[in-house]
Amino acid sequence: MELQRQVAEAVHVLNHDVQSCNRVAANQWLVEFQQTDAAWEVATLILTRGSSSSPLLNFEVEFFAAQILKRKIQNDGCYLQLGAKDALLNALLLAAQRFSLGPPQLLTQICLALSALVLRAVELENPIERLFSSLYKLQGQDSGNIAVLEMLTVLPEEVIDDQNKNHNLGLGPTYKWRFAQELLSHTPKVLEFLLHQSNRRVEDVNQLHERNRRVLRCLLSWVRAGCFSEIPASSLPMHPLLNFVYSSLQVLPSFDLAIEVLMELVSRHEGIPQVLLSRVPSFKELLLLPALSSGDEKVIGGLACLMAELGQAAPALIAEASPEALVLADAVLSCVAFPSEDWEISDSTLQFWCSLASYLLGSDIGKESNRTMVHEMFCPVFTALLDALLLRAQVDANTYSADDGILDIPDGLTHFRISMEELLVDICQLLGPNAFVQKLFSGGWAFRDAPIPWEEVEARMFALHTVAEIILRDGQPFDFSVIMQLVTMLSSRSAEDLVGFMCIVYKSVADVVGSYSKWISAFQNTIRPLLIFFASGIARPTSASACSTALRKVCEDASATICELSNLELLIWIGECLEKRHLTSGEEEEVVIAITLILNAVPNKELKKNSLARLLRSSYEAIGNLIDGDLGPSPGHSAAYSQALDSASRGLYRMGAVLSHLASPLSSNPAKDDPMLILLELFWPLLEKLFRSVHMENSNLSAAACRSLSQAIHTSGQHFLMLLPKVLDYLLTNFLSFQSHECYVRTAAVVIEEFGHKEEFGHLFVSIFEKFTSAASISALNSSYICDQEPDLVEAYTGFASTFVRCCPKEVVAASGSLLEVSFQKAAICCTAMHRGAALAAMSYMSCFLEAALTSLLEKMSCITEGSFMAVTIQVHKSATILQQFAAICRLSEKTTLKALLSWESLQGWLHLVVCALPAEYLKQGEAEILVPKWLKALEGAASDYLESKTCTGRRTSDGYMQGKGGRALKHIIRDFADTHRNVPNLT
């Protein structure tokens, strides 16, 4: 009794004390109490005898006691003695009887504890039979039926619960399957009991509704467990419980559970869709139409989900186009069109239509005449569906706040539009591209003299953009005059008129122009209106991205047409205004690329040079103002300095975009008036001044400078050949000064990728590799924790090392033996990082290193010396590909002078060391003895596969990774080992 009192007090403090320290102490005491053996007895006494405290406290204590027993049974129930299990079973049955009238949460917890105990009564003979015998006795007692219903509800849930949880508690899948079969053998009795309960008269309406909900919950639980698989399929449609479910649909309190039962039946039993399809006309007349009239979203939404499930389960049945199937399609169509505020009802029907459309598009319906008939039957349905979708996809003009310019489109509409994209594509394929486009352009809005319903236009432009791939593939251009009318009307509007919802319209029209740019820009008379349209749209945040992308696409598709002088002047004007716009870097890049593509097509070098100068003048000025100005880094970093940094960074990005897309001269000795050469002569001095300035402390500016330099090197690397020592020195100096700016390491990798093959610069590459490796930030990468803190630096450094190994001559690589050893050790540490990008980059470097080592072995089998590239190949782990390559190297080394340094015995010894280093609790009993031989066998097969793929028939292929039988076996073993050791204690 004393422990009972202490438990009651602790529960009261936990739930009601105002002092948080007291609540924490009470919680700690209760947690510790649950671990004791006394908790079994105390919790059982509380549930069977109660306590003498207040009624509210009684419930709290009793609920806590039920939770204790449930948890202890789930965790330790398998270890209870037979007598203890028997006594506990009787006590829980007594508690279920005691609390059969509630509270319902407490009764549920008691029944969960009961079902968990029965599942773990492995040594009891026929535990299910014994439980049902007890339930039969309980059924005959006052209010016992309620407890029986609750018990029958939670018992199947225990069976279909997560299998891994039960497996970890010693309940294997075989036992659980046997338990489920024994449970399902009682299906006839359970269904008879549920039918009896559903037919019992209850005078009180509220009690009747509650009783019916309990019956439906129990039936749902048994359906999920597979109870109807025990009933002959022929008798299932006429089962009386189905009539009870149908009648429950017509009663609002039980409607949602009845829907759940029917949906579960549809998804599990092939015969049910046919049965329900015959009921659809009555569902529509009795339930759906009244609900649509009254706006009852609960009923409409439930029926929509049920009908959608029916269509997904049996699209072939719907495709037969029977009268019932067409009624179903019409009913679902009315749900699509229902104007629910959150679009959830319309969205729930989309998979129904996608399933039906996919079946109609991909199935072999039979004779061509049958196919034509079916398509003719459903084309009107999908045409009406398109109308409904376009209506529901409309953006209300009032959802845009014109005051602050911020989009406020509801999340439900955004999600609905994304979800309907696949269906729009299916409808386009079913109706045919021509019919689809004609449907979009039908209506008075497509004519010049009619008022424009902009909400409808925007939705139709969204649909036209969505299906662009299908229409383009069809290859039949449609009449773009309507699109050009919209382009002209929108671009001619004043700035005051292009606010609010009209910006969304502008965006959607720009999306269409971008999608069909090749067709639209094929006509000379469309170019200038389009450029004016883009220039206006880029100035508005909502449409800027769509307009900049569309501009780039049009310039790609019509460069020869656009380079006419007046068009070029307009384009350059757009570029000159970029500094004043508030575009993202991606939007600015699209615009600059578009203009550069047109400049490439300009034959006049002088015009091209002048145009480039105008385009980049603001960039030069922004960078020059930062370099030559009085502003600089300060503790406060003034707003003016931040603005100057931002302008310079944007200018660098624009210059990089030009450099990466401006056509390079074909000759190795370009003329002095070549635009690329002139641009580089302006670019490098500016960049050089920047690299020497204190402003490079700013990470954004450093990233912009490095990116523009990388783009310049990629495009015209030969011009940087003589500058290479300076370039590398600037990159190294700035990295050592600002070691959080990994962009310098990435750019150095670009330099080596471009010039690594030139042996005369080998000493420079080795030097910068050495200084990067010895930098404080990279030296600190000595644990997976630090690697997780600096993932960008890990990716940059391992990427640089990979490029060094891959691009430099073997003699240069061999001269870096100690550096490679250090870098490889760091990669081995970094590949254990939790950060996916860092770990993959490290593994990629290790794989690259071993691949190069293997290639070196294959090429020089007889002349390998201790100081060669292969001599620095060392430990490997954590990647199937790396292990395969390492095993191949060990096997190949057996035939060389490297055998003393690296052999098959080295691999075997390494595996033994790894296994011995694992904590005892990590491995299962006896696993350590079989692990090394098992892995060695798999590695041997994988190595053979790899070597064969590299040497077969005189060809060296690159597809040896995990492709052969041995490689697949190794991959399987590694995956299996990882899967079976996921839940071991954390190794620290």
N, C-alpha and C positions, 0 to 999 in steps of 0.2 A: 504493500500500500504506500510505503514511503516513496518508492521509485515512481509509482503512478502520480503521486502528488508533485514530485519534482518535475516530471515530464509535463504535467499540466501547467505548472508555473512557468517553465521555460517556454512553452508554446505561447502562453499569454504574453510574456515579455517580448518574444520575437515578433508577435503580431500587433502589440498595442503600446509598448513602452516608447516614450517620446525621446529618450536618450539613445543615440545611435550606438554608443559604447556598450550599453546594456543589451541592445539587440544583437550586436556582434558576439558578445560573450554567450548569450543564450543560444545563438546559432551554433557556435563552436561546441558548446556542451551537448547539444542535440546531435550534431554530427558524430561526436565521439561515442555518444550513447548508442547510436544505431549500429556501431561496430561490435558491441558487446553481445554475449550470449543471452544476457538478461533481457535484451530488447524483444526476443521472441515471446517470452512469457508475459512481459508487461503489455506489449501491444495486443496480444491475444486477450488478456483480461479486460483491457479498456474496451475492446469491441464486443465482448460477450457479456460483460457485467456493467460497463459504464462507469461514470465517476459522479461524485456528489457536487460538482461545481455548477455554475449557471448554465442555462440551455445553450447560449451562444458559445461558451467555452467548451461545452460538451462536444459540439460539432467540430470545433477546431482540433481538439485533442483526438477525437475519434477519427477524423480525417487524416491527421498526422499518423495515427497508429496504423491505419489501413495502408498508407504509403510506405511506412516502415516494413510491414509484412510483405508488400508487393516487391519492394526492392531487395529485401533479404532473400526472398524466394527466388527471384530472378538471378541473384548473384551466388547464393549459397544453397539453394534448395536441393541441388543434386547430392549434397553431402549430408543431408538429414537422415537420421535412422528411420527405419520403416515405421516403428511405433510412433515416432514424433510426427511423421508425415500424416499418418492416419488420424492422430489427435488434432493436428492442425487443420486437416480437411474438414473434420466434424465441427471444429470451432468456427471456421469460416462459413460453413453452411448455416450455422446458428446465427452468426452475425448477419448474413444475407437475409435470413428470415426476419431478424429483428429490425433491420433498416429497409425492408421491402417498400415501405411507404415513403421513404426518403430520409434525409435529403438525397436527391438523385446522384449528385457527385460522389457522395460517400458510398452508395450502393455500387456505383461503377468501379470504384477503387477496390472494393471487397471482391467483386466478381473478377476483376483483373488478377488479383492475388490468387483466387481460386483456380483460374484457368492456367496461370503460370505454374501452380503447384501440380496440377494434374499432368501437365506436359512433362514435368520433371519426375513424375512417379514411375521411373523406369522399372523398378523392381516389383511394383504392384502388378498383380495379374488383372488384366482388363481394366485399367484405371478409368477409361471412358465409360465402360459399362457400369462401373461402380458409381461414377458421378451421375449418370443418367438415372440410375436407381434412386439415388438420393434426391435428385431433382423431381422425380416422380412423387416421392413422399412429400417434398416441399410444396408441390403443386396442390396437394390436397389440403393444405393448411390455409388459414386466413391470410389474404393478400399475398400468398405464396407465388401466384402466377406472375406477379410483377418481378419478383426476384428471379424466377425461372427465365422470363423473357430477357432480362438483363444478362444473365449468365450465358444464355444461348447466343446473345449478341456478341459478347466479347470473346467467347471461346474460339470461334473460327478465326477471329482477328489474330489470336495468338499463333494459330497455325500458319497463316499467310504473312506473318510478321517477317522482318529481315532475317534471312536464313543465316547470315554470318554471325549475328548476335547469338543465336542458339547454338551454332557450331562452336563458338568460342567457349560456351559454357558446358561443353561435353556432349551436346545433343547433335549428333551427326545427321546428315541428310537422310540416311536410311531410316533411322528411328523416326525422324519427323515425318517422312513419307508414310510410314506404317501408322503413325498417330493420326495423320490426316485421313488415311483410308478407313481407319476404325471410326473416326468421327463421322465421315460421310456415310458410313453404313447405317447411321441413325437418321439419315435424311427423311425417309418416309414418316417416322414418328415425329420429327421436328416439324415437317410441313403440315402434318395432321394437327399438331398442337397449335400451329400458327393459324390454320384455317378455323379451328375451334374457337380460338381467341377472337378472330375477326368476325365470327358470327354471333358472339355473345352479345346480349342486349345490355346496353348501358344507358340509363335514363338521363344522367347529367351530360349535357352537350360537351362541356369542357373535358370531362373525364373520357368521353367517347373519342374526342380528337386526340387526347394524349395516348389512349390505348392504341388507336390506329397508328400513331407515329411510332410507338414502341414495336408494334408488329412489323411495320415497314422497315425499321432500322434492323431488326433481327433478320428479316428476309434478305435485305441487302447484304448483310454480313455473310449469310450462307450462300447467296448467289456468287459473291466474290470468292468464296472457298470452293465453288464448283459443284454445289449441291444438285443442280439440274442435270448434271452429267450422269446422275444415277437414275434419271427418269427416261423412259423410252421417248425418242424424238417425236413419234407419232402422237403421243398423248400430251406432250407439252403445250401445244396451242390451246387445248381445251382445259388446262388445269384450272381448277376453281380459284386458286390464289391469284391468277392473272386477272380474273374478273374483279377481285378485291382491289388489285392495283389500279385497274381502269377506273373503278368507281372512286378511288382515292384521288384520282386526278381532278375530279369535279368538286373537291372540297379543298378550299384554300389552305387550311393548316397542314394538310398532308400532301399537298401538290408537289412540293419540292422533293420529298423523299420518294414519292411515286415515280417522278421523272428519273431520279437516280437509279431506282431499281430497273426501270425499263431500259435505260441507257446501258446499264451493266449487262442485262440480258442480251441486248442487241450485239454488243461487242464480243460476247462469249458463245452464242449459240446460233448456228447457221439458219435454223428454221424460224427464228423469231422475226427477222426483217420481213419475211413474207407475211407473217401473221399481223404484224403492226401495220404493214402497208395497207392491208384491207381495212384497218381501223382509221386510217388517216382521214377519209371523208367525214366521219363522225367527229374526230378530234377538231377538224376545221370548223364544222358547223356549230358544235356545242361549246367549244372552248376558245378557239383562235379568233373567230370573227367577233364574238362579244368582247373579247379582250382588246382587240384592235379598236373597236368602237369606244370602249371606256378608257383606253390608254393604260391598261394593266400590264406594266412592264414585267412583273414577276411571271405571269402566265405566258406572255409572248416570248420572253427570254427562255423559259423552261422548254416550251414547245419547239422553239428554234433550235435549241441544243439537241433535243431528242431527234428531231427530223434530220438535222445535220449528221448526227451519229448514224442514223438509219441509212442515209445516202452514202456515207463513207464506208459502211460495212458491206453494202451490196450495191455498188454502182451498176453492175450488170442488170440487176433487177429493175432499177430506175430506167436504164437505157432501153428496156423493152417497150417503153412508151405506152404502157397500159393506162386505162382511164384513171386508176388509182395513182399510178406514177405521175401522171400529169397533174392530178390534184395536189400531190405532194409538192411537185415543183412550183406550182402556183402558190401554195401555202408558204413555202420557204421564201418565195419571191416577195410576198407581202411582208414577211419579217425583215427582209433586206431594206425595204422602202420605209419601214416604220421609223419615225424621227425620234429615236431615243437620244437623250442628251449626251450620253457618253459613248455612243457608237458600238457598245458592247454587243448588242443584239445583232446588228448588221455584221459585225466582225465574226460572230460565232457561226455564221452561215457560210463563210467563204470556203472552208474546206469541203463542204458538201458540193459546191459548184466546181471546185478544182478537181475533186475526185470524179465527178460525172464527166467533166470536159476531158480529162485525161483518158478516161475509158473510151469516150466517143472518138477521140483523136488517135488512140493507139490500138484499139481492139480490132479483132477480125470478126465483125458482126455476122459475116456470112456472105451471101451473094451481094453483088454490087447494087442490085436493086433494093435489097434490104437496107444496106448502108445509106443509100440515098434517101430512102423513106424515113429512116431514123433521124438523119440530119435535118430533113425537112420538117419533121415533127418538133425538133428541139431548137431549130434556128429562131423561130419566133420567141421561144422562151428566153434564149440567151440575148436576143435583141432587147427584150423587155428588161432583162437583168442589167444590160449595159446602161439603159436609161436610169434604172434604180440606183446603180452604183455611182453614176455621174451626179445624180441628185444628192446622194448622201455624202459624196466627196467634196461638195461645194463648201468653200470657206465663207462664212458669214462676214460681210464687210465690216460689221461692228466688232469683230474679234481682233481688229488691229487698232492699237492705240496711236492715234495720229499726233497726240500731244508730245509724247516722249520718243516716238518712232520705234518702239520696241514691239516685236512680234508677240502676239498673245494667242496663237492658235492652240486650241485645246489638245492636250496630250492624246486623248482618245481619237481625235480626227487624224492626228499625225500617225498614230499606230495603224489606224484603219487604212490610210493611204498606202503605207508600206506593205500591209498585208494583202491589199487588193492588186498589187502590181502583177503577181503571178497569174491571177485570174484574168486580168485585162489581156495579158499575152495569150492565154488560152482562148478567150473569146475572139480575139483577132484571128487566131488560126482557124477557129470553127467557122466564123462568118466569112473569112477571107479578107485580106488586106483592103481590097477595094471597097467592099461593103462596109467594113469597119470605118474607114475614113469617110465615106459618104454619110454614115450615121452620125459621125462627130460633127460634120459640117452642115447637117440638116437643121432647119429652123431659120427663122427670119434674121437672126443675128449675123448670118454670113453675107448679108446684102448691105450695100453701102448706105441705102436710104432708111434702114430700119434702126430703131434704138438698140444700143448694145447692152445686153444683160451680162455685165462683166463677171459676175460670180459664175454664171454658166460657162462663159468663155474660158475662164481660168481653169475650171475643172476639165473641160475638153482638151485644153492644151496640155494639162498634166497627163491625161490618158494618151494623147498623141505622142508625147515624149516617151512614155513608158513602153510603147509597142514599137519604137523606132527600129529596133533590130529586125523584127519580123517584116516590117514594111520595106526596109532597105534590102533585105534578103530576097524579097519578092521581085525587086528590081523594076517596078512600074511606078515612076514618079506621078504624083497627083498634082492637081492644080494648086499652086502656092499663092495664087492671087489674094486669097483670104488672109493668109499669114502676112503677106506684104502690106495689106490694108491695115492690119493690126499694128505692124511695125511702124507704118507712117503715122497712124493716129496717135500712138503712144509717144513716139519721139517728138511729135509736134505740140504736145501738151506743155503748158508752162510748168515751171518748178512748183508752183503752188498747187497745181492739179495733181502732180505725181507724188501724192502722199497717201499714207494709210494703206488701204487695201489695194490701191492701184499699183503699188510697188510689188505686191505679190503677183498681180497679173503680168507686170513687166518681166518679172523673173521667169514665169512659166512660158511666156512667149520666147524669151531668150533661150530657154532650154530647148524648145522646139527648133529654133533656128540653128542652134549648135548641133542637134541630133541629125538634121537633114541639110547640113551646110553644103555638102557636095552637090546636091540637087539645086538648092536655092541659089547658090553663088554661081551657078553655071550661066546665068543670064547677066549680061553687062549692066542692064538697067536696075538690077537689084543691089549692086555693090554700094553705091553712095548712100541710099536710104539705110542700108544695114549699118554702115559705119557711123552714120549720125545716130542711129538707134543705140549702138554700143556706147558711143561717147556719152550720151545722156544717161544710159543705165548704169554705167560704171560709177557715176557720181553718187549713186544711192546705195546705202549699205545692203539693203535687202536683195537687190538685183545685181550687185557688183560682181559676185562670183560667177553667176550664170552668164553675164555679159562678157566678162573677161575670157572665160572658157570658150564661148561661142565665137568671139573675135579671133582667138587663136586658131580654132578649127576652120573658120572661113578663110583666114590668111594661108593656112596650109593647103586648102583645096583650090584657092583661086589666086595664087600669088602673081601669076602672069597678068591677070586681069586687073588686079588692084594696083599694080605699080604705076599706073597712069598718074600724072603729076598732081592733079587736084586731089585724088584719093590719097596719094602719099602725103600731101600737105596736111590733110585731115588726120591721118595716122600720127604724124610727127607732133601735131598739136595735142593729140591725146597723150602721147608720151611726155611732152613738156609739162603737162598739168599733173602728172603723177605725184610730184612732190607736195602738191596742195591737197591731194585726195587722202582720205584716211582708209586706204586699202590694206589688206593683209599682205604679207610678203608673197604668199602664193598667188594672190590676185595680180599684184604688180608684176610678178614673173611671167604670168600668162600674157599680159599686155605687151611686155618688152619682147618676149619671144615672138609674138605675132608680128610686131613691127620689124624685128630683125629678119624674119622669114621673107618679108616683102622687100627689105633692103637687099637681100641676096639676089633678088630677081631684077634689081635696077642695073641696067647695063652701063650707065654713065658713072664713072668712078668719082668724078668731082661732086656730082649730086649725091652719091652714096656717102662720100666723106662728109659733106656739109650736113646731110641728114643725121648721120651718126653723131656729129658734134652737137647738134641741137638736141638730139634725144638724150645725150649723156651730160649735157651742160650742168643740169641741176645736181647730178651725181658728183661731178668734179667740184662744183662749188661747195656742196655739203661736206665733202672730205677735206677740201682746202680750208674751209672755215674752221673746222675742228682742229686741224694741224696748226694753222697760223693764228688762231684766236687766242684770247687771254684766258679762256675757261679751262679748267683742269679738275682732276680728282680732288675732292675735299671731303672732310668728315660729313658734311651735310649734303653734298652732291646737289647743287642748286637745280631748280627746274630748267633753267636755261641750258645748263650743261647736259642734263638728261635729254633734252630736246635735240641738242647738237649731236650727241652720241647716236640717237635714234635716226636722225637724218643721214648721218654718215654711214650707218649700218645699212639702211635702205638703199643708199647710193651704191654701196659695194655689191649688194645683191643684184641690183639692176645691171651693173657692169658685168657681173659674173654671168647673168642670163644672156647678155649680148655676146660675150666671149664664147660661151658654149654653143651658140647657134649661128654665129656669123661664119659664113663660108671661108675656109682657109685657102690660101693660094696653093695650087697644085705644084708649083715649082719650089725647089728647095732654096732658090735665090729670088725671092719676090721683089717686085719693083718697089722703089722707095715710096711711091704714091699708093701702094696697096693699103686699103682701109684697115685690114687686120694689123698690119705692121704699124701703121700710124696709131691705132688704138692702143697697142701694146706699149708703144713709146710714151704714151701719156699715162698708161695704167701703172707700169712698174715704178716710176719715180714716186708717184703718190703712195703706192703700197709700201715702198721702201721707207718713206718718211713715217708712215703709220707704224710699221714694225719697230722703228727706233723711238717711238713716242711713249709717254706714260699712259696714254689712253688705252693701250692694249690690256690694261688691267681689267677693263670691262669685258665680261665674257661674251656678250652679244656682238660687240665690235670685233673681238678676236674670231668668233665663229664666222662672221660675215667676211672678214678679210681672208681667212683660210679657205672658205668656200669659193670665193672669187678666184683665188690663186689656183686652187685645184681645177676649177673649170678652165682657166686659161692654159694650164699645163696639159690637160686632156685634149684641148682643141689644137694648140699650136706649140707642142712641147719643144720642137726644134729651136724655137726662138729663145728658150730658157737654158739651152745647153751651156752657154758660157757663163750664165748667172748661177749655175747650180751651187757652187760653194757658198755664195751669198745667201741663196734661198735656204739652204740647209742650216746655215749659221743663224739666220733670223728665227727659223722655226725652233731650233734648239735653245737659243738664248731666251726666247719668250716663254717656252715651256718651263725652263728652269726657274724663271722669274715668277711665273703664274702656273703652278703645277696642277691647279684644278681645271685648267683649260686643255682638255684632252684633244681639242681640235688640231693642235699643232702636231701631235703624234699621228693623227689620221692623215694630215696633209703630207707629212714626211713619207707615209706609206704610199701616197699617190706619186710622190717624186720617185721613189724606188720602183714602183710599178712601171713608170714611164722610162726611167733611165737605168734600171738595175742591171740590164744586160751589158752596159758599157764598163768593161774591166778597168779602165783608167780612173774611174771614180770609186772603185771598190773600197779603197782605204777610207774615203769619206763616209760610205755607208756603214762600214764596220765601226767607225768612230762614233757616229750618231747613235747607232744601236747600243754601243757601250755606255754612252752618256745618258741615254734614256733609261737603260737598265739600272744604272747607279743613282738615278734621281731619287730623292727622298720619298716621294709619293709612290713610286713603283717598288722601291725597296721595301716599303711598308706592306706590300701585298703578300703577307706571310700567314694569313689565316682566312678561312672561308667567311668569317664575320666581316673582316675588313674588305674583302672582295664584294660582299653584299652592300657595303657602304659606298663603294666606288665602282659600280658596274660599268659606267661609261669609260672610265680609265682602263679597266680590265679589257673591255672590248677593243679599245683603241690600241693598247700595247700588244695584245695577242694578235690583233689584225696586222699590226706593223711587223711583228715577228714572222707571221705566216707569209707576208709579202716578201720579206727579206729572204726567207728560205726558198720561196717559189721563183723569184725573179732574178736573184743574183747568181753569178757563175758559181759552180761547185767549188772552185778554188777559193773564192771569197767566203763562201759559207764555211768551208773547212777551216779557214783561218780564224773563225769565230767560235771555236769549240767550247771554250769556257763560258762565253755568252749564251750559247745555245743550251748548255747544260743548266745554267741559272734560269733562263727563260722557260725551259721545259719543266723545271721543278716548280716554278711559279704557276705555270699552266695546270700542273697536276693538282696544286692547291686550289686554284680558281675553279676548276671543273667540279668541285664539291660545293660551290656556292649555291644558295637557294635561288638567287636571281637567274632566271632562265637564260637571258641574253648573255650574261657574263659566262655562265657555265658552258653554253654552246660555243661561244667564241673561243674559250680555252680548249675545249675538245677539238674544235676545228683546227687550231694550231697544232695540237698533238698529232692529229691525223695527218695534217699536211707534212709535218716533220717526218713521221714514220713512212709516209708515202715516198718522200724524197729519198729517205734512207734506203728503202727497198729498191727504188730505181737505181740508186748508186750501186747497190750490191749486184743487181742483175747486169749492169753494164761493165762492172770491173771486178768480176769474181776472182781474178788471179792477182790483182795488184793492189789489194787493200792494205794500207799501212796503219800503224797505231794512231797517227795524227790525222787520219782522213775523216771525212764527214761521218762515216758509220761509227767511228770510235766514240762518238759522244752520244749515241743512242742509249738511253737508260730507261728507268722504270715506267710502267704504264698501268692504268686502271680505269674503271668506271665507264667504259664505252665498248660496245660489242665490236664496232669497226676497228677501234684502236687495238683491242685485244687480238682480233684476227690478224691485223697487220703485224703486231708485235710477235705473235706466234710464227708468222711467216718468216720474219727476220731471224728468229731463233733457229728455226728449222734450216734456213738457208745458210746461216753462219756455221753450221756443223761442217760444211764443205770448204770452209775458208780458214785463213790464219786467225780469224776473229774468234774461233771456237773457245780459246782460253778466256776471252772476255765475255762472250755472250753465246749461250748454247741452250739446247732443250732442257738441260739440267738447271740452267739459270731460271728458266720459267717455272720449272717444278719447285725449285727452292723458294722462289718468290711467292708462289701459291701457298706453300706450307707456312711461310712466315705470316702471310695475311690471315690465314685461318687460325693460327695460334694466337694472333694478336686480338682476335675477336673475343669480347666478354663471353663467359660461359652461358649466360642467359640468352645470348643472341641466337645460339644454335640449338636445335632439337637434340634429344639424347641420341648418340650414335651418329649424328650427321657429320661431325668433323672427320670421322674415319673414311667416309665415302665421298666427301666433297671434292678433294684434290684429284683422285683418279677419275671421277666423273667429268670434271672440268677439263682435265688434261686430254681426255679422249675427244671431247668436243672441240677443244682448241686444235688438236692435231688434224681433225677433219676439216675445220675451217681454214687452217693454214694451207692444207693441200689444195682446197678449192681456190684460194687466193693465188697461190703460185701457178696453178694450172691456167687460171684466167689470164695471167700475165705472160705466160710463155708458150701457150698452145699454138701449134702450126706456124710458128715463126712470128705470130702477131702478139702484140702486147695490148691487151684491152684494159678498159677502165671500169669494167662492170663486175669486178670480183667481190665487191662488198656484199656479204650475206646472201649471195645469189644461189650458190650451190647447196647441196644437201647438208654438208658440214657446216656452212655458214648459217643456214637456217636453224640447224640444231643448236649451235652456240647461242644464237639470238633467243631461241626458245628457253634454254637453260637459264640465261641471265634474267629474262622476263619472269620466269617461274620463281627464281630465287628472290627477286625483288617483291613479287606479289605475296609470297609466303612469309616474308619477314617484315611486312609493313607495320604490324602492331606490336613489335618488340619494344621493350623499355627504351626510353631515349638514351642514346649513348653519348655521354659528354665526358 
